[in-house]
Structure formats: C-alpha cells, structure tokens
C-alpha cells in the first residue's frame, strides 16, 4: 500500500514537472515572438523615418509641390533605404516583408500635389497598432486597414479637414495619434494575420 502511494506521488510530481515544462516552453515561445515583433516594428520605424528624411533632403523640408512623386521616382532618387531591397524581392519591402508605396497627394481641393503618402503593407495587428501611433512634425493624417489598401486612400484628407468628418474611414488626424482609444485601435487594426496596412499622409 505504501509502495502504491509512493508511485502515485511520484507520478503527480512527474506530471507537475511536465506541465511546468510545457508552460515555460509556451512562455519562451511567446517571449521570442514578442521580441521578433518589436524588431520588425523598430525596423519599420527606422525605414519610415529614413524615407521622410530623404524626401525632405531632396525636395526641401517645406516643399509645397510633390508633382510626379511616385514609387518609381522614389526608387530612382534612392528615397528607400538599401536594406528595403531584400534578396529574393523585386521591389522594396518593409521589415515585415510587406509591400511599400509612395505617391503625391492633395493638400487641399486646389492643391493636388502639395502632400505625399507612404503605405506599408503586410503588417501584423501589433505592428499596425504601434505604427499608427507614431508622431511626426509634418504628418497630416494616418489610416489603418485590415487588408492591402490601394494608393491614394488619404487623398481627400486635408490639413483643414475636421476629425469628426473622417473617423468613419479609419483615419486619424496627426494630433490624435498619441491619444487613440484602445477600442478604436482594435477596430482600425483588425487583421487576423499579417495583412494590415498603414498609410501616412505628410506635407
């Protein structure tokens, strides 16, 4: 009888050790995934910052005309960092290996080339939520979408457009990006896989 009890206790200890091993393994995998996500997010922040700096250096910090600016011109003028042209890809990709785009955009109803938009695609939900909260001095608005989004989605959002007029389109004015309600953030970045897109509009 005593022998049976010892075997039972030993089995319980083994089972507890096995469960603990699985739990620690789960925590390790989760920690690794979070670390990879942070690396990708920081990579995208660096890429976006370098693109905007290159545009300002080449076209002027307070440029009022981005006529003709598109992806092809951006490549030829080396606006995209070298690291975005990764082996095995024909075009520039962000740190999530998603597509990027760059194009001129309207600053007002009369000024059709006074701003520009940058699009990062193929983002995770965490990446979308982190990137949509970024603040820039020359940012007009930012939009988030659960799937790949065509160019020009912010084309009718001007510096003078009221936030209440654009909220229904998953778009936030620059002054709102640091104060986004978690529920709104969840709705904007509603992708279940790496399919989110963030589009920024700069002047």
C-alpha positions as MATLAB code, in Angstrom:
seq = 'XXXXXXXXXXXXXXXXXXXXXXXXXXXXXXXXXXXXXXXXXXXXXXXXXXXXXXXXXXXXXXXXXXXXXXXXXXXXXXXXXXXXXXXXXXXXXXXXXXXXXXXXXXXXXXXXXXXXXXXXXXXXXXXXXXXXXXXXXXXXXXXXXXXXXXXXXXXXXXXXXXXXXXXXXXXXXXXXXXXXXXXXXXXXXXXXXXXXXXXXXXX';
ca = [
       0.000    0.000    0.000;
       2.831    2.407    0.948;
       4.553    1.476   -2.290;
       1.428    2.394   -4.285;
       1.222    5.791   -2.536;
       4.877    6.485   -3.370;
       4.234    5.618   -7.024;
       1.158    7.888   -7.054;
       3.072   10.820   -5.526;
       5.939   10.237   -7.955;
       3.503   10.259  -10.887;
       1.936   13.512   -9.651;
       5.399   15.115   -9.394;
       6.305   13.951  -12.890;
       3.017   15.267  -14.264;
       3.542   18.626  -12.498;
       7.094   18.844  -13.867;
       5.834   18.071  -17.380;
       3.108   20.753  -17.140;
       5.676   23.244  -15.822;
       7.997   22.372  -18.713;
       5.208   22.962  -21.231;
       4.246   26.258  -19.592;
       7.830   27.512  -19.584;
       8.149   26.468  -23.207;
       4.998   28.415  -24.045;
       6.333   31.491  -22.236;
       9.635   31.149  -24.084;
       7.921   30.957  -27.484;
       5.676   33.894  -26.607;
       8.655   35.958  -25.436;
      10.543   35.106  -28.639;
       7.575   36.102  -30.814;
       7.216   39.408  -28.957;
      10.927   40.105  -29.426;
      10.668   39.413  -33.164;
       7.607   41.683  -33.379;
       9.462   44.509  -31.634;
      12.401   44.111  -34.009;
      10.074   44.344  -37.010;
       8.242   47.363  -35.591;
      11.506   49.179  -34.844;
      12.716   48.276  -38.331;
       9.606   49.843  -39.878;
      10.021   52.978  -37.738;
      13.611   53.339  -38.944;
      12.589   52.756  -42.561;
       9.755   55.269  -42.460;
      11.918   57.873  -40.737;
      14.690   57.479  -43.318;
      12.254   57.752  -46.240;
      10.751   61.002  -44.930;
      14.215   62.452  -44.202;
      15.411   61.573  -47.693;
      12.351   63.270  -49.232;
      12.925   66.400  -47.143;
      16.631   66.495  -48.011;
      15.989   66.114  -51.737;
      12.770   68.096  -52.201;
      13.055   70.622  -49.369;
      11.719   70.486  -45.815;
       8.806   72.811  -46.594;
       8.133   71.735  -50.153;
       4.690   72.629  -51.480;
       4.880   70.568  -54.650;
       5.466   66.817  -54.939;
       4.263   66.559  -58.525;
       5.431   63.389  -60.218;
       6.430   61.731  -56.954;
       5.645   58.015  -57.084;
       7.241   54.676  -56.288;
       9.442   54.589  -59.422;
      10.767   58.101  -58.856;
      11.356   57.309  -55.174;
      13.461   54.286  -56.179;
      15.467   56.240  -58.753;
      16.129   59.066  -56.252;
      17.084   56.487  -53.581;
      14.439   57.584  -51.083;
      14.109   53.995  -49.842;
      16.940   52.660  -47.625;
      19.112   49.990  -49.236;
      18.037   47.427  -46.633;
      14.463   47.573  -48.002;
      15.633   45.884  -51.225;
      15.997   42.412  -49.822;
      17.291   39.362  -51.641;
      14.511   37.459  -53.394;
      12.240   40.503  -53.780;
      11.895   42.544  -56.962;
      10.703   45.661  -55.144;
      11.236   47.409  -51.815;
       9.648   45.746  -48.796;
       9.309   46.809  -45.164;
      10.612   44.878  -42.141;
       7.512   42.647  -42.253;
       8.413   41.839  -45.889;
       5.223   43.607  -46.968;
       4.918   45.986  -49.910;
       5.571   49.719  -49.721;
       4.277   52.575  -51.839;
       4.905   56.303  -52.114;
       2.968   58.872  -54.141;
       1.986   62.549  -54.308;
      -1.302   63.552  -52.689;
      -3.638   66.532  -52.345;
      -3.009   69.159  -49.703;
      -6.276   70.932  -50.471;
      -9.043   70.901  -53.062;
      -6.988   73.257  -55.228;
      -3.530   71.889  -54.469;
      -3.315   68.335  -55.819;
       0.425   67.758  -55.287;
       1.194   69.580  -52.035;
       1.437   66.425  -49.913;
       2.569   62.815  -50.239;
       1.503   59.444  -48.876;
       3.546   56.428  -47.772;
       1.979   52.989  -47.466;
       3.351   49.992  -45.515;
       1.515   46.724  -46.159;
       1.716   43.176  -44.774;
       1.809   44.288  -41.136;
       0.662   42.328  -38.102;
      -2.004   43.673  -35.745;
       0.675   44.596  -33.206;
       2.742   46.288  -35.910;
      -0.260   48.222  -37.194;
      -1.196   49.404  -33.699;
       2.349   50.554  -32.930;
       2.965   52.305  -36.255;
      -0.359   54.110  -36.410;
       0.503   55.881  -33.127;
       3.741   57.440  -34.441;
       4.051   61.220  -34.287;
       5.747   63.357  -36.957;
       6.012   67.138  -37.258;
       4.905   67.074  -40.894;
       2.176   64.402  -40.560;
      -1.338   65.362  -41.702;
      -3.218   62.109  -41.112;
      -2.770   58.345  -40.842;
      -5.078   55.474  -41.741;
      -5.105   51.800  -40.784;
      -6.751   48.936  -42.678;
      -7.086   45.167  -42.118;
      -6.009   44.310  -45.677;
      -3.832   45.616  -48.511;
      -5.073   49.072  -49.453;
      -4.723   50.867  -52.777;
      -2.766   54.103  -53.171;
      -4.461   57.423  -52.548;
      -6.791   56.446  -49.697;
      -5.960   59.686  -47.869;
      -6.048   61.882  -50.952;
      -9.095   63.873  -49.827;
      -7.914   64.367  -46.242;
      -6.509   67.891  -45.974;
      -4.798   69.764  -43.175;
      -8.064   71.632  -42.597;
     -10.336   68.557  -42.569;
     -12.163   68.097  -39.266;
     -11.507   64.799  -37.373;
     -15.252   64.146  -36.992;
     -15.581   64.087  -40.803;
     -13.027   61.320  -41.338;
     -13.361   58.986  -38.304;
     -15.687   56.607  -40.165;
     -12.890   55.895  -42.664;
     -10.416   54.511  -40.089;
      -8.360   57.701  -40.417;
      -6.858   59.813  -37.641;
      -5.591   63.388  -37.780;
      -1.983   63.877  -36.693;
      -2.934   65.446  -33.349;
      -4.973   62.336  -32.433;
      -2.291   59.679  -32.947;
      -0.923   59.849  -29.406;
      -4.347   59.525  -27.770;
      -6.070   56.654  -29.568;
      -8.734   54.767  -27.638;
      -7.791   51.023  -27.415;
     -11.185   50.030  -28.868;
     -10.671   52.310  -31.859;
      -7.146   50.948  -32.300;
      -8.522   47.394  -32.250;
     -11.121   48.270  -34.890;
      -8.635   50.054  -37.149;
      -6.005   47.303  -36.987;
      -8.431   44.400  -37.256;
      -6.281   41.954  -39.232;
      -6.051   38.359  -38.028;
      -2.801   37.681  -39.910;
      -0.002   39.840  -41.349;
      -2.409   41.634  -43.692;
      -2.735   45.088  -42.077;
      -1.827   48.278  -43.937;
      -0.891   51.688  -42.535;
      -0.908   54.776  -44.754;
       0.617   58.096  -43.667;
      -0.013   61.475  -45.304;
       2.767   64.062  -44.979;
       3.188   67.673  -46.101;
];
